[in-house]
Amino acid sequence: MTDNKKTLSLPLSEAITIAAQAISEVMSGRSLTEVLDELDAHERPIVQSLTFDALRKWVRSHELIKQFVPKTPPPEVDHLLSVAIALFIRNDADDKGYAVHTVVDQAVRACGEYDQTLYAKGLVNAVLRKVSLALQPVADKPFYPPDPIAMFVPPWWRASLKRNYSKDWQAILFAQAKRAPLILRVNQKQYSRDEYRALLTESGIQSKPINAIAGISLPSALLLPDAVPVSDLPGFYSGAVSVQDAGAQLAATLLNPQADELILDACAAPGGKTAHLLELADCQMRALELDGKRLGKIGGNLDRLRLHSEKAKVLRGDASKSAWWDGVPFDKILIDAPCSASGIVARHPDIPFLRRESDIPVLQQRQREILTQAWKMLKSGGILLYVTCSVFPEEGEDQAVWFAQEHSNALRLDAPGQLLPTDANDGFYYALFKKNGP
Ligand SMILES: C[S@@+](CC[C@H](N)C(=O)[O-])C[C@H]1O[C@@H](n2cnc3c(N)ncnc32)[C@H](O)[C@@H]1O
């Protein structure tokens, strides 16, 4: 892939080996982010690119494996093949890719890591040659016509999409199988969007503003048609800009923070929305997070964005309980609840491989407990924003309806509701409530 070549910092065969191992870890239940976080800095870009591609093209690569491998191969060989075959399935006409012989040669070398080396080498060599011919009659020509490939999801997930989105379910899966665009949020405390665009242009980086999502204007969002490493973004390390999906940027905009308001971000790590709220107003922020490991990321983000102040406090605690709370009611509360993450598959293609159907009722119950507790900590007249990055109504509209039924003092305000994933934004659910009376 063009991107891989630009960032290639270790031999392709090694990158394929590490990527295939990472995929094996995902298949045994580990999050890909966790696995990638353990790699060395020079390994990560290429391995991330290879694994993301392999997971996004899983449906197609496995049709081909089925067609050309008589017996189901051992998992480690299957994972290696899926990484290599994804290199043959180009993303678009600009994606020049590797020559067929390079991929075959490097994938065969990558088999060196496995016990049954000879068997694996022979199989990988034969299968990749057949696959390359099936995809392109003239080997080594630079471009295989792009296929629309739908993202792999397990049957229960697909059934839910079909049931809830009879018209859009396929569009959702196609949008999620594409490479997500790089979207930035300009730190308004440092630059206006126009000022920052000018800096990007000076550095030779193209960008275009995203002015609104779901009819809500976004003053800070920029889309970069060609992804660049964050280290190339002007002022990234001094906090000029963050990477954040445009759909996610709605949260702070909808909550509309004002100076000195006491605001709780109840599920805060890694701190993307906390930081956005602080960029918009000098509010008194309480960023709460249950997971101690993730908690540190909030401080790291606030440091980079120069947003630390006495007004911003990072707390460890459980939002569904009150043990951490000092009893002072909040003006506004953001609940960016733990959820299936079914809306952000374009940026986390491992999610469909990790989720189980039985996770959904457990998550739903956890979301209800957090909503119930947060409402008790909100001032009369205060505002609560409930967000999930899910496309399942069980974590979205069903929750908002349940919440309004349970709380007679909850007044529903205008909010986008279910936002489906598109080429430009991830899928989110947004519901806004005002507390009418104690
Ligand atoms: C969707 S993520 C939040 C993303 C974050 N708002 C951002 O924009 O960067 C949900 C977070 O909630 C945390 N969490 C889960 N259960 C929690 C609870 N009971 N109390 C507080 N945080 C919780 C998870 O560890 C996770 O970091």
The ligand as a Tripos MOL2 file, in Angstrom:
@<TRIPOS>MOLECULE
LIG
   27    29     1     0     0
SMALL
NO_CHARGES

@<TRIPOS>ATOM
      1 C1        -16.2200    5.9100   25.4530 C.3       1 LIG1
      2 S1        -14.8840    5.9340   26.5500 S.3       1 LIG1
      3 C2        -14.7290    7.6520   26.8740 C.3       1 LIG1
      4 C3        -14.0160    8.4370   25.8030 C.3       1 LIG1
      5 C4        -13.7270    9.8640   26.2400 C.3       1 LIG1
      6 N1        -14.9260   10.5430   26.6780 N.3       1 LIG1
      7 C5        -13.0710   10.6840   25.1470 C.2       1 LIG1
      8 O1        -13.7690   11.3910   24.4120 O.co2     1 LIG1
      9 O2        -11.8410   10.6370   25.0350 O.co2     1 LIG1
     10 C6        -15.6240    5.3800   28.0310 C.3       1 LIG1
     11 C7        -14.7140    5.4330   29.2430 C.3       1 LIG1
     12 O3        -15.4990    5.1690   30.3970 O.3       1 LIG1
     13 C8        -14.7100    4.4510   31.3340 C.3       1 LIG1
     14 N2        -15.6620    3.8330   32.2910 N.ar      1 LIG1
     15 C9        -16.3070    2.6510   32.1800 C.ar      1 LIG1
     16 N3        -17.1200    2.4640   33.2350 N.ar      1 LIG1
     17 C10       -16.9870    3.5430   34.0320 C.ar      1 LIG1
     18 C11       -17.5540    3.9330   35.2760 C.ar      1 LIG1
     19 N4        -18.4330    3.1520   35.9030 N.pl3     1 LIG1
     20 N5        -17.1670    5.1070   35.8150 N.ar      1 LIG1
     21 C12       -16.2730    5.9030   35.1900 C.ar      1 LIG1
     22 N6        -15.6910    5.5880   34.0030 N.ar      1 LIG1
     23 C13       -16.0540    4.4320   33.4460 C.ar      1 LIG1
     24 C14       -13.9380    3.4950   30.4600 C.3       1 LIG1
     25 O4        -12.7940    3.0130   31.1410 O.3       1 LIG1
     26 C15       -13.6010    4.3940   29.2690 C.3       1 LIG1
     27 O5        -12.3680    5.0280   29.4650 O.3       1 LIG1
@<TRIPOS>BOND
     1     1     2 1
     2     2     3 1
     3     2    10 1
     4     3     4 1
     5     4     5 1
     6     5     6 1
     7     5     7 1
     8     7     8 2
     9     7     9 1
    10    10    11 1
    11    11    12 1
    12    11    26 1
    13    12    13 1
    14    13    14 1
    15    13    24 1
    16    14    15 ar
    17    14    23 ar
    18    15    16 ar
    19    16    17 ar
    20    17    18 ar
    21    17    23 ar
    22    18    19 1
    23    18    20 ar
    24    20    21 ar
    25    21    22 ar
    26    22    23 ar
    27    24    25 1
    28    24    26 1
    29    26    27 1
@<TRIPOS>SUBSTRUCTURE
     1 LIG1         1 GROUP 0 **** ****
